[in-house]
């Protein structure tokens, strides 16, 4: 049976015995809440797990909305106070799907209450918050608790397989990592000012929302950290229509002009250097007209190259540079074989998976980590490393805000 590299062997309950359960309590019910619910609800029906995820309770501040989300996604109960959710005896793991400004408070409280934690990315809004979370996770680990970050793209079979090829030295010494994540949902200047455009809530803009994925994937695939960056960022639309209350997540009323300031970046460009000396380049934006969710990666090494495109997420492009030039070149690997990561439980070869399956695989791996004692991956320490890179990007961009004139 093929397994992802981060988890232990599947261990089902002995025949005839009732399966153990892992009670899940989730804070947040919007986009990520729905995606995580899908993952928890499905994982035990697809994989043989050492414990069955039980959707114990979901939490949100709006009673009517959270009750509706509980009914829609199959949660047994609903709470309007995350502290009450953490205190529940039927909750073993707290899944945090809220904006970044509440991650640290909820995660640390949950860990101190003896719960396991899964927290959406980026880990926090600041390095100081991420450090406090990582320290709390270390203390909790000594008590047998685990804390993980929701970098779901690691759970794509093609990405996990790419990591195994690099770990097996199929690319040799790495030379370049090239990464881009492009979206277009903010191209229209009439798009409203939501919490994702408020630095106090989101921490940063495209950098944290999309760039966190790129940084994590680059470090995960390369197997080494970024050690230096140089960056520029830009906010192209600096004011947007301000919608009050639950629509924007900001509360309050619009000012006299009905507009509010955008306090995060729309786009970030940065270069970096990995610990080995390999060079990396990153582009992330929510202003690329026509690009909906375009994540692309290419890694070049002395022995070959790998390329991945999220819009063709069941495929991996591989070039073996040791082959004769007359026959070498990029070849398409359809990552749907049962020997590929996660695929042993799914459909026959050629029947592709989609975005939602990353959350099913994430739930699978979390259960194995909690019950089987596998090393947490991605851990809060991994999330902290990403946070440090994001902070370094912002620091570099601030220094590079005044451009040197180009002389003709």
N, C-alpha and C positions, 0 to 999 in steps of 0.2 A: 504493500500500500504506500503510495507516494504521500509525503508529508511536507509541510512548510518547514524551513530550517529552524524556526524559532520555537517550535512546539515539540512536546514529547509524543511517544506512541499513543494512539487512541486506546483507551481502556474503558470498555463498556462495563456496566454493572453485571455481576454474575447472573446467569440465567435464573429466572424465577424471582429475583429480588427486585423490590421497587427501586427505580432510579433515584439517586439523590437529586436535590434541587438547589439551584443557586438563585436566591431572591434578588431581583434587579429593581432598583429604584432610580428613576430618571428625572432629572431636573431640566425642564425645557421641552417644548412640544412642537416647535415650528419645523423648518426644513430639516435640520440635523436630527431633531427629535423623531420625525417620521422615518428618516433613513435608519437611525439606530433601532427604532422599534421593529422595522422590517428585519433587521439582522438578528435581533434577539428572538423574534417570533419564529424565524425560519431555521436557525442553525441546528437545533435539536431534531428537526425533521429530516435534515439532509445528512448530517454527520453523526457517527456514534460517539457521543460525548460522555465523559465521566460524571457529569451532572447536567440536569436539564434546566436551562434558564427559565425562571418563572417571573412573569411580568407582574411584580407585586404592586407597584404604585408609580404614578407619574405626577410631576409637580409643575404648577404654573400659577402666576398671581391672579389670573382672571378665572374665576370659578366656572363660568359657563364654557369658556374656551377649553379649559383643561378637562372638564367633564366630557366634552365632545371628543377631545383627542383620546381620552381613555377608552371611550366606547369605540371609536374608529380603529384604534390600533391594538386593542385587546388587553389593556391594562386592567388589573383587578380593582384598583382603587385610585383615587385622585386626592392630592393635597394642594393647598395654596401657600404653604410655608415650607421651604426646603429643610428647615430645622426639624419640623415634624416628620418629614420623610426620612431623614437620617436616624431619628429616634425609633423608627418602626422595627419591631423584632423580626418581621418577615423580609427585611431588606439586608442582604449580605454585601451587595456591591452598589455603589452610587455612580451613576453615569451622568456626567455633566455636559449638557448641550446648550449652555447659556452663552451670552456675549462674554468677551474676555474679562470685563471688569469685575465679574463675580467668581471667576474660576478659583482664585487663591483662597478666598474665604470659605467657599463651599468645600473644596478639596481638602484643605487642612482640617476643617471641622469633621468631615467624614472620616478621615484617617485617624484622628484623635478619638473618634467614637468607635473605632475598631472595625470600620468597613473597608473593603477593597474599593478602588476608585479607577474609573475610566474617564478621562477628561478630553474633550475636543481640543483640537489645535487652533491657533498656537496656544502653548501651555498657559501663558499669562499675557498681561499687557506690558509688563516691565521685567527687567532682569531680576530686580530685587524680589518681586513677587514669585518669579520662577525659582529663584534660589530658596525661598522659604518653603515652597511646595516640594522641591527636591529633598530638602532637609527633613521635612515631615515624612516623605516617602521612605527615606533611609531609616528613620526611627520606627516606622510602621513595619518595615521589612524584618526587623529584629523580632517582631511579634507575629510574623507569618503572614502579613498582609502584602498585597501587591498594588502597584499604582502604574497605570499605563496611559499613553497619549494616543488619541485617535487619528494617527496619520494613515488614513484608510487606503491610500494608493499603494502602500507597501503590500497590501493584500491582493493586488491584481496578480493572477498567475504569471503573466508575462514579466512583470517587475520582479517577482520572487525568483523566477527562473533566470532572469538576467543577473540577479545577485549571485546565484549559484555558479553561473558561468564565470563571473569575475572572480569569485572566491576560489574557483578551480584554476585560476591563472590562465584562462583561455585568451585574455587580452594582453597578458604580460604587464609590464610597467605602464601605468596610465599616463597619458599625455594631456588630454583635454576632456572636460565635461562641459556640455553645451545644453542649456535648459531654458525653455520659454513656456509661460503660461499666460494665455491671451483670452480675454473675454470682452464683451461689448455692451454690457447692460447699463453702463453709465454714459454712453456716447451722447444720448439726448440730454441737453442741458435742462430740460423740463422734468427729468426724473427727480423724484422727491428726496429730501434729506432724511434718510433713515439712520438707524443707530450705526450701521456699518460705515457711515461717513462722519461719525463723531469720535474724535480721538479718545475722549474720556470713556466711551463704551467699548470701542473696538481696538484701541491701542495704536493701530496704524491702518492704512487702506489696503491697496493691492499688495503691498509688501507683506503684511501679516496674513491676509486672507488667502492669497495665492502663493506668494513667495515662500511662506513657511513650508508648503508642500515641496517646492523646488529644492530648497536647502536641505530638507530632510532626505529627499530622494537622492540628491547628489552625494550626501555623506553616507547614506545607507548602501547605495550601490558601490561606491568607491571603497567603502570599508575604512574610511579615514575622515578626520574633521577638516573643515575649512579653518585656516589659520590667519587669513588676512583678506580684506576686501577694499574695493574702491568703488564709489557709487554716486549716482545722481538720481533724484526723484523729482516729480512734477505733479502739481495739481492744476489741471487744465480748466476745470469749471469750479470757481471758488465760492460761488453762492448757488443755492438751489431752493426750490419751493419747500417751505417748512410746513409739514402736516402735523397737527397736534395729536397727542394721545397715543393709543395703541397701534395706529397705523405706522407711525415712524419709530415708536419705541423710545422717543425722546421726552414726551410729555410736554406740558406747557402750551402756550399759544404762540402763533406766528407774530413777528414784530410788525411794525407799521407797513413795511414793504411786502410782508408775507414771505420773506426769504430768510435763510439762515446760512451761516458760514460753514463751508466744508473744511474740516480741520485735519484731514488725512490726505495721503498721496493718492493720485489716480494711477500713477505708473512709477516703476522703479527699474533702473538698469544698473547692474553692478558686475564687476569682475572679481575673481577671487583666486586664491592659491590654496591647494590642499597640502596636507602635511608632507606628502611625498614630493612636492614640487610641481605636481600637475596643475595646469591652469583651468579655470572655470569661468563661464560667463552665464549671466542670468538676465532674463527680461520678463517682467510681469506687469500686466496692465489690465484695467477694466474698461479701456477706451479704444479697443481694436475693432473697428466696425467690421461686422461679418464673422467674427470669431466668437463662438458661443462658450466653448469649454475646451480650448485647444491647448493641451499640455503635450510638449514634445521634449524628448531627451535624446542626446547622442553622446556616447563615450568612446573615445579613441585611445587605443593603447599600442604598444610596439608590435603586438602580434595580431591585432584585429580591432574591430569596432562593433558596437551595438547601437541600435536606434529604436526608439519607441514613440508611438503616436497614440494618444488616448482616444482619438477618433477611430482608431483601428485597434482597439484594446485587447483583442485576442491574438494579435500578431507581434512578433519581435523580428527585427531585421538584424542579421548577423553576418559579418564579413571576417573570414579567416585569412589573414594576410600571409600565412605560411604556405598556402596553396600556390601552385604555379600560376603565374600572371595570365596565362592563356585561358584558364577556367575559373579564376577567382572573381569575386564580386559579392555584393550584398545578396543574401538569400533570405527569403521569407520563411520564418518558422511559425506555423500555426500552433499556438500554445493551447491545445485542447485535448492532448493525449492524457490517459489516466496516470502516466508516469510524471506528468508536470505537476507543480505544486497545487494543491487543493482539488484537482480535477478528478481524483479517484471517486468522489461522491456524486459527481454531476452527470452530464449527458454523454452520449456516445461522441467519439472524436468528430470535430467539425461543427458541433452544435455549440455556438459561442455563448459566453456569459456577458453580463452587462455591469453598469456602474453599481447597481444595488447589491451585487454579489460581494463587493468589497466589504460591506458591513456584515454580511453573513460570515465571511471568513474572519473578520475581526472578532465577532462574537465567539466563534469557534476557538480562536487562539486565546482569547481572554479566559474562557472556561478552562482550557488546558493549563494556562498559567496559574490560575487560582487553585485548581484542584490537583494538578499534576506536578506542581513545583517547577515548571519551566521558568527560565530567566525572563523577566518582564521585557518585552520588546514590541514597540518602542516604549522605553521607560521614561519616567520623569527626568532622569539625567539626560536622556536624549532630547527631550523637550527643552530643557535648560540650555543645552548646547545650541539648538536652533535659535532660541531667544537671544543668546549672546551674539550670534551672527546677525540677526535682525537689528539689534541695537547698534552693532558696528556699522551696518549699512546706513542707518539713519545718521549716525555721527559723521561718517564720511560724506554723506550727501549734504549735510549742513556746512561742512568745510568747503565743498565743491560748488556751493550755490552761486558764487561769483565766478564766472567763466573767464578764462584767459583769452583775450582777443586773438583771432587768427589773422596773421599778417599776410598780405598778398605780395 
